[in-house]
Amino acid sequence: MSDKLIIFDTTMRDGEQSPGASMTREEKLRIARQLERMRVDVIEAGFPAASNGDFEAVRAIANSARESTIAGLCRANDRDISRGIEALKGARSWRIHTFIATSALHMEKKLRMKPEDVLEQARLAVRFARKGAPEVEFSPEDGSRSDPDFLCRVIEAVIAEGACTINIPDTVGYAVPQQFGEFVRTLRERVPNSDKAIWSVHCHNDLGMAVANSLSAVVIGGARQIECTVNGLGERAGNTSLEEIVMAVRTRADFFNLHTDIDATHIVPTSRMVSQITGFVVQPNKAVVGANAFAHASGIHQDGVLKSRDTYEIMRAEDVGWTANKIVLGKLSGRNALKQRLKELGIELESEDAFNKAFLRFKELADKKSEIFDEDLHSLVSEDTVMSYGENWRLLRMSQSSGTDQRPQAKLVLSEAGVERQAESNGDGPVDAVFKAIESLAGSGADLLLYSVNAVTQGTESQGEVTVRLSRAGRIVNGVGADTDIVVASAKAYLSALNKLHSKIERINPQV
């Protein structure tokens, strides 16, 4: 019998800390529902004390969760933990995840606390959390760079206070696989009550070894929970990639002798949903979920695959969801067909009015392209992001011209808070002209950090999905727009980002 490996997803907490990846409450709910469809064991919904927006998002996810355990991250103090308990208590299964730094560097430079004070605070925080929560997980931040003797004392103390999961973070991606696995094993061997808790790891990818470090901690160290994110999303170089962990354990079951409860057929749809919501495009050669993950260009490889698939493929594309996205809708499809397909994709709109708006956009898209793919539907529904922030700016009409012998020009008609306004501008290209025309009216003063174009599906009829990342006064936002016309999609994306900057809604994860 193989052991179970617990999959702890932190896409909506650590993944959201990527600059520009902040999500709305509705977007978090969509991702949480999809993670449950994938049968993720633990979903870290956010940082309840970070903002009122994050508190409400965590509470909404907790109240709607059906199967997964919902976690909230809390610093090791009574205020954060109380806030977490309040947000999570409506869940069927939930836990408080509390943390404090234990490395000498962090204690001295960041916390400015003595080791004994950190030990006491960790102990008291777990004690306080355990009184109000059914489960408590404890993480010693920067654990991989902490003194083993001190770390053993802290872990022993928090387990004695009721922590049922001990998570060892490689917070800055400093560890290497052999060393990290042995480090976790040493801790488990030296902590007297280590058998009273499940051991977990949380690795960052600064040196490109997050997945390897996590698996080493499992094989060598005996960890049985891995914290990870969809697409490896996260701060700096990202986190351990959920899809790579799941498929490594599944493909090499002979070596790991482990299993997960993950329904792998939802991996690719989940990857695409997270990519579209956050604006972080998946690189083509990304393992498992990249567009080239199952592509074969070499003649030798193609010949081998045609003769026997397993000559060059160790996984089946359909097992991770690549064949799940079939053409099912067109301009003759009705409301019920759209509603059923959205349900199958795990997309739940909050009201009949929201569905009516989505249906109108679906019909508009169906007039432009004959075949509607699942990816198109994800992109279509993601336009609700603009609605959730309010439409201070909206594109009414536009035209642009460009050529080899003329300077590109754009003319736009926008709605600003319901008032029609016109603008035109020249630019170095059609997109530059459009952005300058918009700015001539908006005068936002925002810096353009990212402009990215991605084809939603294949073919010349494909929608282009544009991501625009703007920064103003330390606040970073993403805007996403989709259209069969790339320039129109660019205008929509820029206006989407402006609407977020203009919004007075409490930000879920203030990125300043």
N, C-alpha and C positions, 0 to 999 in steps of 0.2 A: 504494500500500500504506500502510495506517495503522500508526502506532506502537502498541506495546502499553503500556498503563498498568498498572503493578503495584499490586495491592490488598494492602495490609498491614493486617491487622486486629489491633487492640489492645484489643478488648472485655474480654478476661480479664486485662489488666494495667492499662491506664489507665482503662478503663471500670469496673473493679472498685474503683477508688479513690473512686467516689461513696460518700458515707457511707451505710452499710447495704447496699451491693451485694456484699459479700464472698460468695464462692461456695465450696462444698465441692469436694473432689477429684472426686466423681462428677458434680457439676453442670458443672464445667469440662470433663470428658470428653465429656459430652453436647453441650455447645456446640461443642467442637472437632470432633466428628464431623459436626455440622451445617454448620460452616464449610467442612469438606472437601467435603461434598456440594454446597455452593454454589461450590466450586472457587476458594476464596480462595488467593492465591499464598503469602502469608506470614502465619502465625498467631503473634502474640506471646503465649505461654502464661502468662507471669507474671514475677515478680521472684524468681528462685531463692534469693537470699541473704536475702530478707525474713523468712522463717520456715521451719521444717522442713516445715510444711504446704504452703507454696507450692513448696518444692523438690520434694516428692513429687508434687504435681499436675503440675508442669512435666515431670518425668521420665515420669510415666504418659502424658501427651499425646505426648511425644517418642517413646516406645516404641510407641505405637499408631498414629501418623500414617502414612498411606499415600502421600499425594501432596503435600500442602502442605509448605513449608519452615517449620520451627518455630524461633522466636526466643525468647531470654530476655534481659530487661533487666538490666544490671549497671553499677554505678558504676565509675568509672575507677580501680579498684584490683585488685591481684592476688587478694585473697580473694574478692571478688564474682565476678570472672571465672572463677576456678577452680571455684567453686560452680556457676556457669552451665554450664561445660564438662561437669562431672560429671553435671548433670541432663539435658543435651541430647544427649550423645554417642551415645545409642541410636537417634536419629532417622535416617531415610533421608536427609533433607536438613535442615540446621540452620545457625543463625548466632548469634553473640554480638552483642548490641546494647549498646554501652557509651556512656556519656555523662558530660560534666562541664560545669558552667556557664561561660559565656564573657562574659556582660555585666558591665560595670563594677560595677553594683549587686549582682549575685549574688556576684561574686568578693570584693568588699569586705565586704558585710554577712553573707553566708551562709557562703561558703567561708573567708573571711579569708585569702586567698592572693593573692600578687602574680601579674600576668599571665604573667610568664615561668615561674613555677612551674606554673601551669595548663597552659601550652603543653607543658611537659616531661611533666607527668603524663598528658596526653592522648596524647602520642607513645608513652610507655612502656606505657600501657594497651593501645593498639592493637597494639603490637609483641608484648606478652605474649599477648594474645588470639589473634593470628594464628598463633602457634606451636601452639596447641591446637585451633583451630577452622577449619573449611573456609571460612567467610565471616565477615567482621566489618563491622558497621554502626556508624558513629559519629554521635552527636548532640551539638552544642554547645547545651546547655540555655539557654533565653532568647535564642536566636540572633537573633530579630527585633529585639532591643534591644541587640545587641552592636555594638561598633565594627567597621566593615567591614575596616579595615586589619588589626586583630588577628585577626579571624575568618578572613581569607584566609591568614594565617600558620599558624593552627591547622589549617585544612582541608588546606592543602598538605602539612603535616607528617604528618598521619594517613593521607593517601592514600599518601604515600611509604612509610609503615610497613605498608601492606597493606589499609587500609579500602576495601572495594569498593562501599559505599553511604554517601553523605553525606546525613544527614537534617537539615534546617533547621527547628527548632521555633519556632512562635509560642506560647510556653509560657503566656503570660497573655492571649492573645487581643487583643493590642494593635494588630496590623497592620491595614491597610486594603488592599483588593485590588490596586489599581494599584501602590501603593508596594511591597507585598510581592513581587509578580511581578517588578518591576524590581530589587528587592534580590537576589533569587535569581539573576536574569540577570547582574547585576554581579559576584556572587561567582563564577559559572561563567566569566565572561570574564576575571577577574583572577587566578584560581588557575591556575598554569601546567599542572598535571597534572589538571585537572578532568575531562578526557576519560577518565581511568582509572577513574572511579567513576560509578555511577548516582546521580542526585540525587533526593532525596525531601523531602517536607514533612509536618509534624505540627502542625496548627492547632487551637487551642481557640476556643470559641464565646462568649467573654465579651461581645462586642459583636454577636453574631449573624452573624458573617461568616466562620465557619470554612470552610464549603463554598466560598464565593466566593474567599477567600484561597487555598485549595488549588488551585482551578481556574485562578486567575490565575497561580500559580507554575508551573503546567503550560504554559499558553498563552504567557505572556510570559517566564517564567524557564527553561523547558525541563526542568522536573522530570518524571520518569517513574515515580515511586512516590508514592502518597498513603497516609498512615497515617490510619486511621479506625476508627470503632466502630459496631456495630449500634445503631440507634435514636439515634445521636449520644451514647450514654452516656459519662459521664466526670465528672471533677472540676468543681466549680462549675457553669458553664452547659453543660458537656459538650465533646465533641470533634466533629471533622468526621464527618458522617453517611455511613456506607458506602452505604446505599441511595440517597441523593441523588446521590452522586458517580457511582455505577454507572449510574443511569438518566439523569443529565444527559449523560454521555459517550455513552450508547447512543442517546438520543432526538435529541441534537444532534451526531450523527456528522459531519454536513455542516460544522459549525463546528470541532469539536475535531480531527477527523481522527485519532482514537484508538480503540482497542478494549480491552476487558478480556476475561478468560476466564471471568468470573462467569456461573453459571447463574442467571439472574434469577428463575426460577420458584420458587426456594427463599428469596427475600427475605422474603416475608410469614411463612412458617412459622418462619424463623430469628428474625425480629423478635418474634414471639409467644413463642417459647421463652425468649429473653433477658428479655423483660418478665416472664414468669411466674417465672423463676428469681430475678431480682434484686428483684422487687416494684416496679419502676419502670414505671408504666402509661404507654403511648403516648398522647399527646394526640390527640383526634379529628381535628384539622386538621393533623396531622403529614404532611409530604409523603411520598408513595409508600405508607407503611405505616399511616397514620392511618385510623380507621374512616370518615371522611368524604372520604378522598382521591379516591374515584371516585363520590361521591354528588352528585346534582343536585336542588336544591330549587326553584330558580327555574323558573317556567313556560316562560319563553323558552329557558332552557338545556335543559329536558326536551324541549321541542319540537324543538330543534336536534339533540340527541343521537338522538332517535327517527328523524329524517330522515336524518341522517348522523353517525355516531359521532365522526368527527374534527372536527366543528364545535366541540366543547368538550372533547374528550379527546385529549391528545397522547401518551398511553401507553394500552395495553390492560391492564385489571385482571388478566386471566389471565396476562399476561407476567411479572408480579411475584409470582404465586402466590395471588391472591385466590380463584380458582376451584378451587384444589387441595384445599380442605377440604370434602370431600363427606360426607354422611351414609352410613356404611357398616356401622354396627354397632347392635345392639339387644339386648334381653334374651335372644333366642334364639341369639345368636352364641356360638360355642364358643371354646375355648382357642386353636386353630390360627388362627382368624380374627383374634383379638386379637393374637396373636404376629406374624402377617404384617403387620397394619396398623402395629404399633409399629415393625417393621423398616422399612417404607416411610417412616415419619416420621423415621427416623434415631435412634430411641430404642432403646438396647441396654441391657437389664438385666443385671446382673453375674452373677446366679445363677438357678437354677431356683426357689429359695425366694423370691427377690425377685419373679419373675414370678408365682408362686402368690399372693403377697400382692396384687400388682397386679390379678390376675384376680378375686380376691374383692372388691376395692374396685370393680372394673368391674361386677360383678354387682349389688352393692349400689346403685350409681348407676343401673344399668339398671332396677331396680325402682322408682326414683323418677321417671325420665323416659324416654319411649319412644324418643327418638332420641339417639344418642351421636355427637357431632361430634369431629373431630380435636383441637379446642381442649380438649374435655373430657378427652381422653386425655393431653394435655400436662399439664393441671392434676392429673389423677389420679396420674401418675407423679411429679410434683413433690412429692407427699406423702412420697416416700422421703427427702426432706431431713430430716424429723423422725427417721426411723430412723437416718440416718447420724450424728446427734448423740446418739442414745440417747433413750428415752422415759421420762424421770424423771416427767414429767406426761403423763397421757392422759385424755381425756374418755370417761367411761363412759355417763352419762345426764345429761340436763338438761331442765328445763322452765322456761318464763317466761311471764309474763302482763303485759299492758299495755293501756291504754285511755285514753280522754279523761277519764274520771272516776275513775281510780285511779293510784296511783304504781306504776311498773313494778317487777316483782320477778322474781328469777331463783333457781332452786334447781338445784344441780349435784352430781353424784357424780363425783369424780375418782379416778384411781389415781396415787398418789405412790410411785414405786419399788416398785410391786406392791401397795401397801397402799391399801385403799379409804377415801376420805375424803369427807365431805359439807360443803356450804357453801350459804348463801343470803344474799341481800342485796337491798336496794332501790337504785334509781338514778334518774338524770334521764331515762333511756330504757332500753329492754331491753338494749342493748349495754353501756351504762354499768353496769347492774345485774350483768350477767355478769362484766365485768372486775373489779368490786369483790368479787364472790363469789370469783373465782379468787385475787385478791390477799389476801383474808382468810385463805387457806390458805398461799399461796406466800410472802407477805411479802417480795417481791423488792426493793422500794424503787426499781424501775426507773421512768424517766420515759417516758411515751408521746409519741413524736415524730411519729408518723404513723398515721392510720387511714384506709384507702382501700378502697372497694368497687368492683369492676368485674364487669360481666356477662361470663361466659365466652363465651356464644353468645346468639343472639336468642330471644325468646319468653318467656312466663311460666314455662316449665319450666326455663329456663336456670339453670345453677349460678352462684351468686355467689362470686367469688373475692375474699377479703379479705386485705389486707396490713397487718400491724401492725409498726411499727418502735419498738423499745425501746432505751433508753440507760441504762447503769449503769457508774459509775466510768470513764467515757470510752469504754467499749466499746459499739458500735452494732450491733444485729442486726435482721434481718427475719424475721418469721414469716408464713407463707402458709397459708391454709386455704380449702377450697372445699366448698360444699354447696348444695343447692337451697334450704335455709333459711339466710338471711343471718345470723341470730343464732348458729346452730350453726357456720357458717363463721367467724364472729368469734371464738368460743370456741376453735376449732381453731387459728386464726392466733395468738392470744395465747399459747396453750400451746406452739405451735411456737417462738415467740420465746423463751419462758421456758426451753425445753429447750436452746436454743443458748446462752443465758446460763449455764445450769447445767453445760453440757458442759465436760469437761476436755481435750477433743481440741484439739491444736495448731491455732490459728486460721491460716487460709491467708493472710489479709492483715490483720494487726492494725490496726484503725482506732481509734487513740487520739489 
